[in-house]
Amino acid sequence: MKAAERAAAADERERKRLYAEARSAEARAANSDLQVRLEELEQLLVATLDVDDHIDFRRLRKSVTHAPFNAGMLGSPLPPPDWRRFEPPAPTGLAKVLGGQTKYQQQLAAAQQAFAQAQAQYAAAEADRQRRLAAAYQSYQKQCAEIDAEAAAYNAEIERFAAAFAAADPAAVVEYFSMVLGNSVYPDDFPQQYRLAYVPESRQLVVEYHLPTLDAIPKVREYRYVKARDEITSASRPMKEVKDRYTNLVAQLTLRTVHELFEADRASLVETIIFNGIVDTIDPRIGAAVQPCLVTLRTTREVFGEINLRMVEPGACLQHLNASLSKRPAELAPVRPVLEFDMVDKRFVDEVDVLADLDQRPNLLKLTPTEFESLIQNLFAKMGLETKQTRPSRDGGVDCVAFDPRPIFGGKVVIQAKRYRNTVDVSSVRDLYGTLQNEGASKGILVTTSGYGAASYEFASGKPLELIDGSNLLYLLAEHAEVEARIDPSELD
């Protein structure tokens, strides 16, 4: 009995030891998952640098290989009747002498009749097999033809897509870069939602990208198994570390997205990328859904291409690129976007409509220079500025002088309006900056019906200059002046 008790006690101790080890292993596994998650978040930028983000249209094509026709049992001819199975044995010996020959002739006649019947049945069955075989092969050919036609139509669509992309068709460009971002691999809990817009006049790609919330950063620093309480406890990660990691995550996602888009653009259709990183969440202070912009950036292919992303500190890199990154992204402190995405919604571009001549919206390109300047003056007056149009002969490079009445942020604003069909040259932007300095203004605004090149945006970066292109102008007119206008160069030809 004592031996049995000792054995039972030993078994109980072993059971408890194994249980404690299992619980400790559970805590270690949770800590390992935490470490994997942190490493994954730390390497988001570097992880994409070895990936070729370009999409080869040739690889999107479908190549069809048909399986050989399988006739199954229909492919084997039926065996014809064998006379040897019907032929009666010939009489021999005494039976042949005693009249067996007559009986044999009767059996032979019956066998021949049965054999002929079997042959007829065989011929009918074989003919039916061949008909079914031909029908099966015809069905196989029809299926192959349908698959070939489907593949041909798909490949033709790919060719049309590739041609439209090469021609810088905005819809095709947006679809292509949407595919690029869709191919980017992120953790499952990342939103991976985005909107894209392409402005062909200035070769700008505008991205509104949904960022993960603060919950993407693990709040737990470590798990530990407490044997005395049989409980796995957790130690919280310092909130400062959580916020710092989140800021780094936002910076990494910004650089990663811009890198993937530029790298995928082998045709160099995009010269400038504008990135707005927003987060779709609930503001805990008011309990309402909000979408604050936490980071905004405008950069060119040339400037971004000079950066070695493997060696950069993401936050410092954004600062070098003159990006605006929220000082408190964890608290959803917003920054002002370089360009509001909805301002790029080009309501006037590529309207394929046989009734276009009946469009009653005013075409801004048909306005006289004075009328256009008056329109711009009225627009900024509607937006809250105190405006005054200058006389054409004495404007000194200024079409409109405005005053922003806001304290601290306000001041004198000089505005120039360019009713152009072609891209505004960078010299006009330089002239505006010189005028701003001569006038002692706090801000300069250049408005055009066309667009700007990368050099113009690069020159304006970091200066109190605002460049408003045609699409932005139409948006502002609709939103603030309730004027539905259009820009249609074809009417001038």
Buried (B, 14 or more C-beta within 10 A) or exposed (E): EEEEEEEEEEEEEEEEEEEEEEBBEEBEEBBEEBEEBBEEBBEBBEBBBEEEBEBEBEEBBEEEEEEEBEBEEBEEEBEEBEEEEBEBEEBEEEEEEEEBEEEBEEBBEEBBEEBEEBBEEBEEEBEEBEEEBEEBBEEBEEEBEEBEEEBEEEBEEBEEBBEBBEEBBBEBBBBBBEEBBEEBEBEEEBBBEBBBBBBBBBBBBBBBBBBBBBEBBBEEBEBBBEEEEEEBEBEEBEEEEBBBBBBBBBBBBBBBBBBBBBBBBEEEBBBBBBBBBBBBBEEEEEEEEBEBBBBBBBBBBEBBEEBEBEEBEBBEBBEBBBBBBBEEBBEBEBBEBBBBBEBBBBBBBEEEEEEEEEBEBBBBBEBEEEEBBBBBBBBBBBBEBEBEBBEEEEBEBBBBBBBBEEEEEBBBBBBBBBBBEEBBBBEBBBBBBEBBEEBEBBBBBBBBBBBBBBBBBBBBBEEBBBBBBBBBBBBBBBBBBEBBBBBBEEEEE
